[in-house]
Amino acid sequence: MDTIITKPTLVIITGMSGAGKTIAVQSMEDLGYFCVDNLPPVLIPKFAELIDQSQGRIGKVALVIDLRGREFFTALSESLGYMREHFTIHYEILFLDATDSVLVQRYKESRRRHPLAPDGNLLDGIHSERKLLEDLKGWATQVIDTSSLKPAQLKERIVSRFSNLDRSTMSINVISFGFKYGVPIDADLIFDVRFLPNPHYVEHLRPKTGQDAEVYDYVMKWQETQTFLGKLLDMLQYLIPLYHKEGKSQVIIGIGCTGGKHRSVALAEYLGRMLGASETEAVKVSHRDSDRDRHG
């Protein structure tokens, strides 16, 4: 049964320029959120007061905030602190990110100028913005890496997350990946499982993935696999409630092997089943790179 939101909800949309904030705010509008673009952080308390006095008429609000300097970051920190102390409004911070190479490509295709690169040095502007937003990304309750997402896929992710907020449930995303294709930049925890025996070197297993029973059983049969999973589950079962207690609504766990096809996929499937046994957590498993490596 869907959970009914009884307390006003404020979603702050921020992140890297070119990472998809426009699509995000359009998605929130489709969900019935009252949206304001480019709101100065210092005005958040005034907006919170408006929501609080609306007596439920304004229950879902999304604000797009772009940080262009340290003074904006300080204002945001102070405004959020004030809101926590004076209002009962629940807020989420959605941070959109993408790799440097993808951001460069998007800017070149759109022929836009980066706001922190007035002299036209695009990569320097991206690096400056990433450094500026580093702490804010750590505050985020939801981080989405849009590097490999099409607009429709990003919208689907946002709709899935914000259509029915249930703050009593922790969202856990377990992602398998291949290190040779890069580390997922939105992951909270990364575990390298390249120390495990590799099915790639077993000829009849090479074309298969960790979702196939033969590969899964091969990865799981080793003692080092069982020892590692026991320690990993023990740690995750300790950490996840603490993350939830601190206000995080989502934890992304990255499991990586060389190509993201065998070992990481098998372990992600196992973790999904084990973590999904809890009634207080919603677990999703995805395999970023399992279909990429098709060489036999």
C-alpha atoms as one frame of an Amber mdcrd trajectory, in Angstrom:
protein
   0.000   0.000   0.000   1.316   3.484  -0.899   2.366   5.678   1.990   0.484
   8.981   2.278   2.700  11.999   2.919   1.119  13.919   5.805   3.953  16.412
   6.289   4.925  19.048   3.677   7.876  17.969   1.576  10.531  20.229   0.081
  12.925  18.810  -2.518  16.059  20.823  -3.289  17.415  20.027  -6.749  21.059
  20.863  -7.309  24.233  19.417  -8.800  26.608  19.853 -11.689  25.703  22.186
 -14.553  24.678  20.053 -17.496  23.794  17.019 -15.354  20.044  17.237 -15.958
  18.450  19.736 -13.552  16.038  20.973 -16.223  14.728  17.454 -16.809  14.527
  16.917 -13.060  12.356  19.973 -12.429  10.084  19.053 -15.349   9.690  15.589
 -13.838   8.794  17.067 -10.453   6.195  19.328 -12.086   4.637  16.241 -13.670
   4.386  14.748 -10.170   2.411  17.757  -8.970   5.234  19.574  -7.196   5.196
  23.366  -7.104   8.561  24.213  -8.669  10.763  27.304  -8.450  13.894  27.581
 -10.569  17.081  29.378  -9.543  15.967  30.351  -6.059  18.684  32.068  -3.958
  19.367  29.865  -0.895  18.845  32.802   1.468  15.128  32.800   0.506  14.521
  29.169   1.559  13.284  30.112   5.080  10.752  32.538   3.569   9.560  29.808
   1.249   9.343  27.354   4.138   7.221  29.891   6.037   4.890  30.172   3.035
   4.508  26.377   2.899   3.917  26.178   6.640   1.199  28.840   6.535  -0.565
  27.342   3.525  -2.330  24.826   5.809  -1.682  21.954   3.419  -2.568  23.766
   0.194   1.111  23.693  -0.764   2.328  20.237   0.237   4.965  19.361  -2.334
   7.612  21.866  -3.415  10.790  21.505  -5.474  13.433  24.240  -5.576  16.272
  24.336  -8.105  19.373  25.890  -6.557  22.622  26.557  -8.400  25.624  27.368
  -6.245  27.946  29.854  -7.896  30.190  30.746  -4.963  31.051  29.958  -1.348
  28.654  32.660  -0.123  25.760  30.729  -1.714  26.914  27.521  -0.039  27.071
  29.261   3.370  23.602  30.712   2.832  22.225  27.268   1.977  23.738  25.721
   5.105  22.299  28.450   7.322  18.879  28.311   5.636  18.574  24.530   6.049
  19.590  24.830   9.697  16.954  27.509  10.282  14.296  25.421   8.558  15.087
  22.380  10.706  14.759  24.437  13.890  11.583  26.368  13.065   9.464  24.178
  10.763   8.198  20.607  10.519   8.820  20.439   6.773  10.604  17.343   5.554
  13.274  18.117   2.977  15.322  16.070   0.544  18.379  17.117  -1.451  18.585
  15.645  -4.949  22.097  15.983  -6.395  22.613  15.330 -10.105  26.087  14.421
 -11.306  27.878  13.189 -14.420  31.447  12.449 -15.431  33.645  15.273 -16.698
  33.815  13.790 -20.196  30.013  13.558 -20.464  29.556  17.130 -19.215  32.083
  18.388 -21.756  30.255  16.540 -24.531  26.871  17.946 -23.482  28.178  21.503
 -23.394  29.750  21.157 -26.801  26.532  19.775 -28.259  24.417  22.564 -26.747
  27.044  25.273 -27.456  26.324  26.783 -24.062  28.954  28.493 -21.943  29.702
  27.009 -18.534  28.782  29.488 -15.741  32.170  29.067 -14.060  34.177  29.236
 -17.304  33.700  32.790 -18.594  36.998  32.592 -20.498  35.781  29.514 -22.368
  37.999  26.941 -20.611  35.224  24.392 -20.132  37.123  21.717 -18.221  38.496
  24.242 -15.708  34.938  25.447 -15.072  33.721  21.888 -14.474  36.592  21.182
 -12.072  35.894  24.418 -10.148  32.204  23.600  -9.846  32.887  20.023  -8.727
  35.182  21.293  -5.986  32.619  23.876  -4.901  29.819  21.294  -4.687  31.872
  18.576  -2.990  30.416  19.129   0.493  26.857  19.582  -0.780  27.026  16.237
  -2.560  27.836  14.702   0.820  24.662  16.207   2.289  22.443  14.849  -0.475
  19.787  12.290   0.375  19.698  11.189  -3.264  22.528  11.277  -5.815  21.878
  10.333  -9.442  24.669   9.806 -11.954  23.141  10.838 -15.278  26.209  10.000
 -17.388  24.623   7.013 -19.095  20.964   8.003 -18.681  18.746   9.216 -21.481
  16.243  11.965 -20.546  13.379   9.451 -20.329  15.447   7.194 -18.049  16.315
  10.088 -15.733  12.654  11.037 -15.542  11.763   7.432 -14.702  14.324   7.400
 -11.874  12.973  10.631 -10.410   9.325   9.603 -10.706  10.133   6.265  -9.066
  11.863   8.000  -6.159   9.535  10.909  -5.470   6.063   9.767  -6.534   5.379
   8.170  -3.141   7.906   9.160  -0.521   8.017   6.681   2.336  10.528   8.005
   4.840  10.260   4.885   6.997  11.840   2.835   4.212  15.502   2.997   3.245
  16.199   2.664  -0.477  19.229   0.490  -1.244  20.624   0.247  -4.767  23.198
  -2.468  -5.392  25.084  -1.853  -8.650  27.568  -4.198 -10.282  30.159  -2.599
 -12.543  33.461  -3.143 -14.317  36.467  -1.128 -13.204  37.670  -0.898 -16.802
  34.555   1.182 -17.571  34.993   3.490 -14.579  33.653   3.649 -11.026  29.994
   4.769 -10.618  30.288   8.331  -9.347  27.034   8.240  -7.373  28.015   5.222
  -5.228  28.230   5.674  -1.450  30.195   2.459  -0.912  32.518   0.690  -3.363
  33.792  -2.865  -2.963  36.436  -4.385  -5.219  35.939  -8.134  -5.732  38.728
  -8.675  -8.269  40.516 -10.849  -5.694  37.993 -13.664  -6.259  38.582 -16.478
  -8.801  37.552 -15.212 -12.245  35.047 -17.202 -14.393  36.382 -15.325 -17.417
  39.217 -17.860 -17.567  36.821 -20.799 -17.694  36.019 -21.110 -21.405  32.420
 -22.294 -21.207  31.565 -19.661 -18.568  33.122 -16.702 -20.388  30.101 -15.762
 -22.563  27.700 -15.989 -19.606  27.078 -13.501 -16.787  26.770 -13.735 -13.026
  23.002 -14.005 -13.429  23.456 -17.427 -15.031  23.342 -20.276 -12.538  26.632
 -21.824 -13.702  28.591 -18.613 -13.224  26.822 -17.754  -9.973  27.597 -21.191
  -8.510  31.222 -20.955  -9.651  31.718 -17.596  -7.917  29.954 -18.730  -4.754
  31.731 -22.042  -4.290  35.018 -20.567  -3.046  35.767 -20.167   0.651  37.126
 -16.652   0.138  33.779 -15.662  -1.412  31.817 -16.938   1.571  34.180 -15.315
   4.077  34.034 -11.980   2.248  30.224 -12.006   1.988  29.868 -12.823   5.677
  32.025  -9.867   6.666  30.393  -7.572   4.092  26.839  -8.368   5.197  27.802
  -7.870   8.826  29.193  -4.414   8.015  26.226  -3.367   5.835  23.681  -4.490
   8.416  25.511  -2.284  10.906  25.942   0.746   8.610  22.567   0.982   6.869
  20.477   1.762  10.000  23.032   4.426  10.941  22.769   6.027   7.503  18.982
   6.019   7.858  19.228   7.560  11.319  21.332  10.402   9.890  18.602  11.218
   7.374  19.844   9.433   4.258  16.971   7.963   2.296  19.164   6.002  -0.114
  22.435   4.085  -0.091  24.122   3.032  -3.326  26.490   0.056  -3.020  28.882
  -0.551  -5.897  30.356  -4.035  -6.423  33.140  -4.001  -8.981  35.207  -6.585
 -10.849  37.309  -6.220 -13.988  34.596  -6.232 -16.658  31.427  -6.084 -14.579
  30.133  -9.321 -16.072  30.784 -12.273 -13.750  31.971 -11.839 -10.156  30.425
  -8.450  -9.395  27.100  -9.472 -10.947  26.895 -12.676  -8.904  27.705 -10.889
  -5.649  25.263  -8.065  -6.374  22.506 -10.625  -6.945  23.355 -12.296  -3.640
  23.390  -8.998  -1.712  20.081  -7.994  -3.250  18.423 -11.133  -1.971  19.951
 -10.919   1.491  19.355  -7.202   2.073  15.894  -7.420   0.521  14.745  -9.696
   3.318  14.256  -6.666   5.598  10.864  -4.942   5.818  12.507  -1.557   6.452
  14.540  -1.477   3.225  13.602  -1.374  -0.450  16.384  -3.033  -2.437  17.052
  -2.735  -6.158  19.815  -4.562  -8.050  21.184  -3.343 -11.381  24.082  -4.415
 -13.582  25.674  -1.469 -15.341  28.189  -3.285 -17.531  27.122  -6.923 -17.765
  26.030  -6.598 -21.402  29.019  -4.582 -22.606  31.661  -7.256 -22.734  30.620
  -9.550 -25.585  34.030 -10.878 -26.633  34.045 -14.627 -26.264
